Amino acid sequence: MGEFMDVYTRASKTFRAVTDAVLRRHGLHLGQNLVLAALWEQDGQTPGAIATRVNVTTPTIVKMANRMTTAGLLTRRRDEKDNRLVRLYLTDEGRALQEPIEKELGNLEQQLTAGLTDAEVQELMNSLARVADNAEALGDEGASETD
């Protein structure tokens, strides 16, 4: 495997592990923070809208929402105008997690980027965004080839 792949894989695995540890302290699984963040920004979204926002499938969000509903973080309600749609709403418990989660993830980000200048952090984010765009393009090409 190439050096880039080695470094990226190591960074990705360790990043996920430390993020998962932070989230578990609050009773969350990795990825559920993204659902919460979407609802902290705009409560009452559909699972499909959240899935699009976080770049996963709708069934993935539905599965997460099931767990989060059981945990008391979300409620589901039918849309008032279109009964076919289900919307997700934060409970008081889900809302209360915003400040501690954002604070801990902010601290984690500072720890992960320790020793980098602001310019280096920005360059790293720009480079990773380009890598992600390239990977998405490859995924789109792969989907086109199998259609």
C-alpha atoms as an extended CHARMM CRD file, in Angstrom:
* protein
*
       147  EXT
         1         1  MET       CA              0.0000000000        0.0000000000        0.0000000000  PROA      1               0.0000000000
         2         2  GLY       CA              1.2160000000        3.5200000000       -0.7550000000  PROA      2               0.0000000000
         3         3  GLU       CA              2.4840000000        5.8940000000        1.9100000000  PROA      3               0.0000000000
         4         4  PHE       CA             -0.5440000000        8.1790000000        1.5690000000  PROA      4               0.0000000000
         5         5  MET       CA             -2.9280000000        5.2620000000        2.0870000000  PROA      5               0.0000000000
         6         6  ASP       CA             -0.9690000000        4.1000000000        5.1430000000  PROA      6               0.0000000000
         7         7  VAL       CA             -0.9830000000        7.5370000000        6.7770000000  PROA      7               0.0000000000
         8         8  TYR       CA             -4.6090000000        8.2170000000        5.8610000000  PROA      8               0.0000000000
         9         9  THR       CA             -5.7690000000        4.8330000000        7.1800000000  PROA      9               0.0000000000
        10        10  ARG       CA             -3.8690000000        5.2820000000       10.4360000000  PROA      10              0.0000000000
        11        11  ALA       CA             -5.2000000000        8.8110000000       10.9180000000  PROA      11              0.0000000000
        12        12  SER       CA             -8.7470000000        7.7710000000       10.0750000000  PROA      12              0.0000000000
        13        13  LYS       CA             -8.7550000000        4.7980000000       12.4380000000  PROA      13              0.0000000000
        14        14  THR       CA             -7.2220000000        6.6570000000       15.3530000000  PROA      14              0.0000000000
        15        15  PHE       CA             -9.4360000000        9.7010000000       14.8000000000  PROA      15              0.0000000000
        16        16  ARG       CA            -12.5490000000        7.5150000000       14.7930000000  PROA      16              0.0000000000
        17        17  ALA       CA            -11.4090000000        5.7170000000       17.9450000000  PROA      17              0.0000000000
        18        18  VAL       CA            -10.7970000000        8.8750000000       19.9840000000  PROA      18              0.0000000000
        19        19  THR       CA            -14.0000000000       10.5010000000       18.7030000000  PROA      19              0.0000000000
        20        20  ASP       CA            -15.9680000000        7.3600000000       19.5560000000  PROA      20              0.0000000000
        21        21  ALA       CA            -14.5280000000        7.4260000000       23.0880000000  PROA      21              0.0000000000
        22        22  VAL       CA            -15.6580000000       11.0550000000       23.5610000000  PROA      22              0.0000000000
        23        23  LEU       CA            -19.1520000000       10.3000000000       22.2640000000  PROA      23              0.0000000000
        24        24  ARG       CA            -19.5680000000        7.1500000000       24.3630000000  PROA      24              0.0000000000
        25        25  ARG       CA            -19.0460000000        9.2370000000       27.5030000000  PROA      25              0.0000000000
        26        26  HSD       CA            -22.3400000000       10.8630000000       26.5450000000  PROA      26              0.0000000000
        27        27  GLY       CA            -24.0920000000        7.6180000000       25.6080000000  PROA      27              0.0000000000
        28        28  LEU       CA            -23.7050000000        8.1610000000       21.8640000000  PROA      28              0.0000000000
        29        29  HSD       CA            -22.3360000000        6.0480000000       19.0450000000  PROA      29              0.0000000000
        30        30  LEU       CA            -20.1410000000        7.4820000000       16.2970000000  PROA      30              0.0000000000
        31        31  GLY       CA            -22.3670000000        9.1230000000       13.6760000000  PROA      31              0.0000000000
        32        32  GLN       CA            -25.1850000000        9.9230000000       16.0620000000  PROA      32              0.0000000000
        33        33  ASN       CA            -23.4450000000       13.2220000000       16.7540000000  PROA      33              0.0000000000
        34        34  LEU       CA            -24.0350000000       14.1300000000       13.1060000000  PROA      34              0.0000000000
        35        35  VAL       CA            -27.7740000000       13.4830000000       13.4470000000  PROA      35              0.0000000000
        36        36  LEU       CA            -27.8670000000       15.5930000000       16.5900000000  PROA      36              0.0000000000
        37        37  ALA       CA            -25.8680000000       18.3890000000       14.9310000000  PROA      37              0.0000000000
        38        38  ALA       CA            -28.2950000000       18.4780000000       12.0090000000  PROA      38              0.0000000000
        39        39  LEU       CA            -31.2410000000       18.7320000000       14.4050000000  PROA      39              0.0000000000
        40        40  TRP       CA            -29.5150000000       21.2920000000       16.6270000000  PROA      40              0.0000000000
        41        41  GLU       CA            -29.2580000000       23.4290000000       13.5150000000  PROA      41              0.0000000000
        42        42  GLN       CA            -32.8090000000       22.7480000000       12.3240000000  PROA      42              0.0000000000
        43        43  ASP       CA            -35.1300000000       20.5810000000       14.3780000000  PROA      43              0.0000000000
        44        44  GLY       CA            -37.8570000000       18.5800000000       12.6540000000  PROA      44              0.0000000000
        45        45  GLN       CA            -35.9580000000       17.3560000000        9.5980000000  PROA      45              0.0000000000
        46        46  THR       CA            -36.8180000000       14.1560000000        7.7660000000  PROA      46              0.0000000000
        47        47  PRO       CA            -34.4200000000       11.2050000000        7.8710000000  PROA      47              0.0000000000
        48        48  GLY       CA            -33.8630000000       11.6650000000        4.1270000000  PROA      48              0.0000000000
        49        49  ALA       CA            -32.8300000000       15.2980000000        4.5440000000  PROA      49              0.0000000000
        50        50  ILE       CA            -30.3900000000       14.3790000000        7.3010000000  PROA      50              0.0000000000
        51        51  ALA       CA            -29.0110000000       11.4840000000        5.2280000000  PROA      51              0.0000000000
        52        52  THR       CA            -28.3020000000       13.8480000000        2.3440000000  PROA      52              0.0000000000
        53        53  ARG       CA            -26.6260000000       16.3220000000        4.6620000000  PROA      53              0.0000000000
        54        54  VAL       CA            -24.3030000000       13.7670000000        6.2670000000  PROA      54              0.0000000000
        55        55  ASN       CA            -23.7150000000       11.7420000000        3.0940000000  PROA      55              0.0000000000
        56        56  VAL       CA            -25.1830000000        8.4070000000        4.1900000000  PROA      56              0.0000000000
        57        57  THR       CA            -28.2590000000        6.4320000000        3.1560000000  PROA      57              0.0000000000
        58        58  THR       CA            -31.7050000000        7.1170000000        4.5650000000  PROA      58              0.0000000000
        59        59  PRO       CA            -31.9260000000        3.5980000000        6.0820000000  PROA      59              0.0000000000
        60        60  THR       CA            -28.7220000000        4.3600000000        8.0100000000  PROA      60              0.0000000000
        61        61  ILE       CA            -30.3350000000        7.4580000000        9.5240000000  PROA      61              0.0000000000
        62        62  VAL       CA            -33.5540000000        5.5470000000       10.2630000000  PROA      62              0.0000000000
        63        63  LYS       CA            -31.5480000000        2.8830000000       12.1290000000  PROA      63              0.0000000000
        64        64  MET       CA            -29.6870000000        5.5630000000       14.1080000000  PROA      64              0.0000000000
        65        65  ALA       CA            -32.9470000000        7.3850000000       14.8210000000  PROA      65              0.0000000000
        66        66  ASN       CA            -34.4790000000        4.1660000000       16.1650000000  PROA      66              0.0000000000
        67        67  ARG       CA            -31.6300000000        3.8040000000       18.6530000000  PROA      67              0.0000000000
        68        68  MET       CA            -31.6830000000        7.4800000000       19.5360000000  PROA      68              0.0000000000
        69        69  THR       CA            -35.4460000000        7.3880000000       20.0990000000  PROA      69              0.0000000000
        70        70  THR       CA            -35.0380000000        4.4050000000       22.4190000000  PROA      70              0.0000000000
        71        71  ALA       CA            -32.2990000000        6.3400000000       24.2530000000  PROA      71              0.0000000000
        72        72  GLY       CA            -34.6830000000        9.2790000000       24.7300000000  PROA      72              0.0000000000
        73        73  LEU       CA            -32.8090000000       11.7290000000       22.4920000000  PROA      73              0.0000000000
        74        74  LEU       CA            -35.3650000000       12.0210000000       19.6740000000  PROA      74              0.0000000000
        75        75  THR       CA            -39.0400000000       11.7190000000       18.9540000000  PROA      75              0.0000000000
        76        76  ARG       CA            -40.7100000000       10.9690000000       15.6390000000  PROA      76              0.0000000000
        77        77  ARG       CA            -43.7990000000       12.7410000000       14.4080000000  PROA      77              0.0000000000
        78        78  ARG       CA            -45.7560000000       12.6240000000       11.1980000000  PROA      78              0.0000000000
        79        79  ASP       CA            -45.5510000000       15.7640000000        9.1050000000  PROA      79              0.0000000000
        80        80  GLU       CA            -48.6390000000       17.9260000000        9.6420000000  PROA      80              0.0000000000
        81        81  LYS       CA            -49.0540000000       18.6440000000        5.9230000000  PROA      81              0.0000000000
        82        82  ASP       CA            -47.9060000000       15.3370000000        4.4280000000  PROA      82              0.0000000000
        83        83  ASN       CA            -48.7670000000       12.3470000000        6.5960000000  PROA      83              0.0000000000
        84        84  ARG       CA            -46.3910000000       10.1690000000        4.5520000000  PROA      84              0.0000000000
        85        85  LEU       CA            -43.3750000000       12.0020000000        5.9570000000  PROA      85              0.0000000000
        86        86  VAL       CA            -41.8480000000       11.3870000000        9.3630000000  PROA      86              0.0000000000
        87        87  ARG       CA            -39.8860000000       14.1610000000       11.0210000000  PROA      87              0.0000000000
        88        88  LEU       CA            -37.3180000000       13.8520000000       13.7810000000  PROA      88              0.0000000000
        89        89  TYR       CA            -37.3960000000       16.1720000000       16.7700000000  PROA      89              0.0000000000
        90        90  LEU       CA            -35.0010000000       16.5720000000       19.6610000000  PROA      90              0.0000000000
        91        91  THR       CA            -36.1360000000       15.8150000000       23.1800000000  PROA      91              0.0000000000
        92        92  ASP       CA            -34.9350000000       17.9910000000       26.0540000000  PROA      92              0.0000000000
        93        93  GLU       CA            -32.2660000000       15.3380000000       26.6720000000  PROA      93              0.0000000000
        94        94  GLY       CA            -31.0990000000       15.5390000000       23.0490000000  PROA      94              0.0000000000
        95        95  ARG       CA            -30.9870000000       19.3240000000       23.1860000000  PROA      95              0.0000000000
        96        96  ALA       CA            -29.0570000000       19.2510000000       26.4700000000  PROA      96              0.0000000000
        97        97  LEU       CA            -26.2030000000       17.3280000000       24.8070000000  PROA      97              0.0000000000
        98        98  GLN       CA            -25.3640000000       20.1800000000       22.4250000000  PROA      98              0.0000000000
        99        99  GLU       CA            -23.1220000000       22.2070000000       24.7100000000  PROA      99              0.0000000000
       100       100  PRO       CA            -21.1210000000       19.3240000000       26.2250000000  PROA      100             0.0000000000
       101       101  ILE       CA            -20.6950000000       17.4950000000       22.8950000000  PROA      101             0.0000000000
       102       102  GLU       CA            -19.6350000000       20.6110000000       20.9950000000  PROA      102             0.0000000000
       103       103  LYS       CA            -17.2330000000       21.5700000000       23.8030000000  PROA      103             0.0000000000
       104       104  GLU       CA            -15.6190000000       18.1170000000       23.9750000000  PROA      104             0.0000000000
       105       105  LEU       CA            -15.3400000000       17.7530000000       20.2000000000  PROA      105             0.0000000000
       106       106  GLY       CA            -13.8360000000       21.2530000000       20.0190000000  PROA      106             0.0000000000
       107       107  ASN       CA            -11.2650000000       20.2620000000       22.6550000000  PROA      107             0.0000000000
       108       108  LEU       CA            -10.5400000000       17.0560000000       20.7470000000  PROA      108             0.0000000000
       109       109  GLU       CA            -10.0270000000       19.0400000000       17.5400000000  PROA      109             0.0000000000
       110       110  GLN       CA             -7.5320000000       21.2820000000       19.3330000000  PROA      110             0.0000000000
       111       111  GLN       CA             -5.6750000000       18.2380000000       20.6500000000  PROA      111             0.0000000000
       112       112  LEU       CA             -5.6140000000       16.5820000000       17.2310000000  PROA      112             0.0000000000
       113       113  THR       CA             -4.2170000000       19.6890000000       15.5660000000  PROA      113             0.0000000000
       114       114  ALA       CA             -1.7790000000       20.6070000000       18.3580000000  PROA      114             0.0000000000
       115       115  GLY       CA              1.4990000000       21.8880000000       16.9770000000  PROA      115             0.0000000000
       116       116  LEU       CA             -0.0420000000       23.0510000000       13.6940000000  PROA      116             0.0000000000
       117       117  THR       CA             -0.4010000000       26.7210000000       12.8640000000  PROA      117             0.0000000000
       118       118  ASP       CA             -3.7790000000       28.1060000000       11.8550000000  PROA      118             0.0000000000
       119       119  ALA       CA             -2.5320000000       28.2310000000        8.2670000000  PROA      119             0.0000000000
       120       120  GLU       CA             -1.4380000000       24.5830000000        8.4330000000  PROA      120             0.0000000000
       121       121  VAL       CA             -4.8180000000       23.5520000000        9.8330000000  PROA      121             0.0000000000
       122       122  GLN       CA             -6.5550000000       25.4110000000        7.0010000000  PROA      122             0.0000000000
       123       123  GLU       CA             -4.2430000000       23.8300000000        4.4100000000  PROA      123             0.0000000000
       124       124  LEU       CA             -4.8950000000       20.3870000000        5.9170000000  PROA      124             0.0000000000
       125       125  MET       CA             -8.6580000000       20.9290000000        5.7750000000  PROA      125             0.0000000000
       126       126  ASN       CA             -8.4420000000       22.1240000000        2.1690000000  PROA      126             0.0000000000
       127       127  SER       CA             -6.3180000000       19.1200000000        1.2010000000  PROA      127             0.0000000000
       128       128  LEU       CA             -8.6170000000       16.6460000000        2.9360000000  PROA      128             0.0000000000
       129       129  ALA       CA            -11.6250000000       18.2660000000        1.2660000000  PROA      129             0.0000000000
       130       130  ARG       CA             -9.9650000000       17.7560000000       -2.1240000000  PROA      130             0.0000000000
       131       131  VAL       CA             -9.1850000000       14.1270000000       -1.2770000000  PROA      131             0.0000000000
       132       132  ALA       CA            -12.8190000000       13.6030000000       -0.2200000000  PROA      132             0.0000000000
       133       133  ASP       CA            -14.0480000000       15.2440000000       -3.4440000000  PROA      133             0.0000000000
       134       134  ASN       CA            -11.7610000000       12.9720000000       -5.4620000000  PROA      134             0.0000000000
       135       135  ALA       CA            -13.0330000000        9.9070000000       -3.6080000000  PROA      135             0.0000000000
       136       136  GLU       CA            -16.6550000000       10.9600000000       -4.1510000000  PROA      136             0.0000000000
       137       137  ALA       CA            -15.9580000000       11.4280000000       -7.8570000000  PROA      137             0.0000000000
       138       138  LEU       CA            -14.5190000000        7.9160000000       -8.0060000000  PROA      138             0.0000000000
       139       139  GLY       CA            -17.6140000000        6.6280000000       -6.2410000000  PROA      139             0.0000000000
       140       140  ASP       CA            -19.8320000000        8.4430000000       -8.7530000000  PROA      140             0.0000000000
       141       141  GLU       CA            -17.8460000000        6.9850000000      -11.6520000000  PROA      141             0.0000000000
       142       142  GLY       CA            -18.1530000000        3.5020000000      -10.1740000000  PROA      142             0.0000000000
       143       143  ALA       CA            -21.9180000000        3.9150000000       -9.8580000000  PROA      143             0.0000000000
       144       144  SER       CA            -22.1560000000        5.0830000000      -13.4700000000  PROA      144             0.0000000000
       145       145  GLU       CA            -20.1790000000        2.1120000000      -14.7260000000  PROA      145             0.0000000000
       146       146  THR       CA            -22.5230000000       -0.3840000000      -13.0290000000  PROA      146             0.0000000000
       147       147  ASP       CA            -25.7770000000        1.3010000000      -14.1430000000  PROA      147             0.0000000000
